[in-house]
Amino acid sequence: MGGLSRLREARIAVQAGKFELADEILAEIRASGPLGDPESAARELQQIRGLSRAARDGFGLARAHVRELFATARRLETYDRSGSRQIDMTAPSEVRRF
C-alpha cells in the first residue's frame, strides 16, 4: 500500500480520535522510506498536524474545565431512582492521562 494512502489512513484515524492507530501508521511510514509525491505528502501531513493540535487544545480545555468543576463543587448531590439523596465528597485529584 502506498505511503500517501497510509497518510490518509493516519489522518482519518486522527479525525476519529484513534491516536494510537495514527501513531502506529506514521511509524510504519517513517520506516518504509520516501512517500512519493512530496506536495501531496506535505498537504496530508499539514492536515494531520492541524488536527493533532486541535485535539491537543481541546483536551487541554477539557482538563481545565474539569479542574474548575472540581474546585467549585466540593460535594456532589445526586438522587437515585428511589428518590434518596446521595452525597459524594469530591477530592481534587489530578487526572494524568493523554
Long-range contacts (C-beta under 8 A, 24 or more apart in sequence): 2-36, 3-29, 3-32, 3-33, 3-34, 3-35, 3-36, 3-41, 4-35, 4-36, 4-37, 4-40, 4-41, 4-44, 7-35, 7-41, 7-44, 7-45, 7-48, 8-44, 10-44, 10-48, 11-44, 11-47, 11-48, 11-51, 14-48, 14-51, 14-52, 14-55, 15-51, 17-55, 19-55, 22-48, 59-98, 63-95, 66-95, 67-92
